[in-house]
């Protein structure tokens, strides 16, 4: 069976996982039937994409830790996922990699 190439990195090595297609090279997941309906927006309504730099607009407690992500902390979006509570897989400067809800960041 032939699948379309990855829309982000154009890799041909795409496989199906339930209703989604997955790229093993860049870890991008998408639903081929519902291509344009998934868009993540920041607190100001600006659309976010992989590789964008964002800034936290609120102090965020890190689940399972006493660490807090302070207002103004900068992060780089590594991946955008279709999650119910966390949409952004980010690398936060000084805190490492973690998932963040899009409504608590703004585009830098």
DRENDO-1510 file (C-alpha; in Angstrom, 1 decimal, always signed):
<recs>
REC; n; res; u; v; w
REC; 1; UNK; +0.0; +0.0; +0.0 .
REC; 2; UNK; +1.3; +3.4; -0.9 .
REC; 3; UNK; +1.0; +6.4; +1.4 .
REC; 4; UNK; +1.6; +10.1; +0.6 .
REC; 5; UNK; +4.9; +11.6; +1.7 .
REC; 6; UNK; +5.3; +13.4; +5.0 .
REC; 7; UNK; +4.0; +17.0; +4.7 .
REC; 8; UNK; +6.8; +18.3; +6.9 .
REC; 9; UNK; +10.0; +16.6; +5.8 .
REC; 10; UNK; +8.7; +14.9; +2.6 .
REC; 11; UNK; +10.0; +11.5; +3.7 .
REC; 12; UNK; +8.6; +8.5; +1.8 .
REC; 13; UNK; +8.9; +6.2; +4.8 .
REC; 14; UNK; +5.4; +6.8; +6.2 .
REC; 15; UNK; +3.3; +4.1; +8.0 .
REC; 16; UNK; -0.3; +4.0; +9.3 .
REC; 17; UNK; -1.1; +3.8; +13.0 .
REC; 18; UNK; -4.9; +3.4; +13.4 .
REC; 19; UNK; -6.4; +6.5; +11.7 .
REC; 20; UNK; -3.2; +8.5; +11.5 .
REC; 21; UNK; -0.2; +8.4; +9.2 .
REC; 22; UNK; +3.2; +8.7; +11.0 .
REC; 23; UNK; +6.6; +9.7; +9.7 .
REC; 24; UNK; +9.4; +7.9; +11.5 .
REC; 25; UNK; +12.0; +10.4; +10.5 .
REC; 26; UNK; +10.5; +13.6; +12.0 .
REC; 27; UNK; +7.7; +12.1; +14.2 .
REC; 28; UNK; +5.0; +14.1; +12.4 .
REC; 29; UNK; +1.5; +12.5; +12.8 .
REC; 30; UNK; -1.5; +13.5; +10.7 .
REC; 31; UNK; -4.9; +12.3; +9.6 .
REC; 32; UNK; -5.0; +12.0; +5.8 .
REC; 33; UNK; -8.8; +12.5; +5.8 .
REC; 34; UNK; -8.7; +15.6; +7.9 .
REC; 35; UNK; -5.7; +17.5; +6.6 .
REC; 36; UNK; -6.6; +21.2; +7.3 .
REC; 37; UNK; -8.8; +21.0; +10.4 .
REC; 38; UNK; -5.9; +20.7; +13.0 .
REC; 39; UNK; -4.4; +24.1; +13.8 .
REC; 40; UNK; -2.8; +25.1; +17.1 .
REC; 41; UNK; -2.9; +28.7; +18.1 .
REC; 42; UNK; -1.2; +30.6; +20.9 .
REC; 43; UNK; -2.8; +32.9; +23.6 .
REC; 44; UNK; -3.1; +35.7; +21.1 .
REC; 45; UNK; -4.6; +33.6; +18.3 .
REC; 46; UNK; -1.4; +33.3; +16.2 .
REC; 47; UNK; -1.0; +29.9; +14.5 .
REC; 48; UNK; +2.0; +27.9; +15.8 .
REC; 49; UNK; +4.2; +25.6; +13.8 .
REC; 50; UNK; +7.1; +23.2; +14.4 .
REC; 51; UNK; +10.3; +25.2; +15.0 .
REC; 52; UNK; +8.6; +28.4; +16.3 .
REC; 53; UNK; +10.0; +30.1; +19.3 .
REC; 54; UNK; +7.5; +30.8; +22.1 .
REC; 55; UNK; +7.4; +32.6; +25.5 .
REC; 56; UNK; +5.4; +31.5; +28.5 .
REC; 57; UNK; +2.8; +34.0; +29.6 .
REC; 58; UNK; +2.1; +32.4; +33.0 .
REC; 59; UNK; +3.9; +30.6; +35.8 .
REC; 60; UNK; +3.5; +26.9; +35.1 .
REC; 61; UNK; +3.9; +24.1; +37.7 .
REC; 62; UNK; +5.7; +21.0; +36.4 .
REC; 63; UNK; +3.6; +18.0; +37.1 .
REC; 64; UNK; +5.3; +15.6; +39.5 .
REC; 65; UNK; +8.0; +18.1; +40.5 .
REC; 66; UNK; +8.5; +21.2; +42.6 .
REC; 67; UNK; +9.9; +23.0; +39.6 .
REC; 68; UNK; +8.1; +26.0; +38.2 .
REC; 69; UNK; +8.4; +27.4; +34.6 .
REC; 70; UNK; +8.5; +31.2; +35.1 .
REC; 71; UNK; +6.7; +33.9; +33.1 .
REC; 72; UNK; +9.0; +34.8; +30.1 .
REC; 73; UNK; +10.7; +31.5; +29.8 .
REC; 74; UNK; +11.6; +30.8; +26.2 .
REC; 75; UNK; +10.9; +27.6; +24.4 .
REC; 76; UNK; +11.3; +26.1; +20.9 .
REC; 77; UNK; +8.5; +23.9; +19.6 .
REC; 78; UNK; +9.9; +20.5; +18.5 .
REC; 79; UNK; +6.5; +18.9; +17.6 .
REC; 80; UNK; +2.8; +19.8; +17.6 .
REC; 81; UNK; +0.5; +16.9; +18.6 .
REC; 82; UNK; -3.2; +16.6; +18.7 .
REC; 83; UNK; -3.5; +16.2; +22.5 .
REC; 84; UNK; -6.5; +17.0; +24.7 .
REC; 85; UNK; -4.5; +18.9; +27.3 .
REC; 86; UNK; -1.0; +19.4; +25.9 .
REC; 87; UNK; -0.4; +20.3; +22.3 .
REC; 88; UNK; +3.2; +21.5; +22.2 .
REC; 89; UNK; +6.3; +19.3; +22.7 .
REC; 90; UNK; +8.9; +21.9; +23.5 .
REC; 91; UNK; +12.4; +22.3; +24.7 .
REC; 92; UNK; +12.4; +25.0; +27.4 .
REC; 93; UNK; +15.6; +26.9; +28.0 .
REC; 94; UNK; +16.9; +26.0; +31.5 .
REC; 95; UNK; +14.2; +23.3; +32.1 .
REC; 96; UNK; +14.6; +20.7; +29.4 .
REC; 97; UNK; +12.0; +19.0; +27.2 .
REC; 98; UNK; +8.3; +18.9; +28.2 .
REC; 99; UNK; +4.7; +19.2; +26.9 .
REC; 100; UNK; +2.9; +22.6; +27.2 .
REC; 101; UNK; -0.6; +23.7; +26.6 .
REC; 102; UNK; -0.8; +26.2; +23.7 .
REC; 103; UNK; -3.0; +28.7; +25.5 .
REC; 104; UNK; -0.2; +29.4; +28.0 .
REC; 105; UNK; +2.4; +30.6; +25.4 .
REC; 106; UNK; +2.7; +33.4; +22.9 .
REC; 107; UNK; +4.8; +33.5; +19.7 .
REC; 108; UNK; +8.2; +35.2; +20.3 .
</recs>
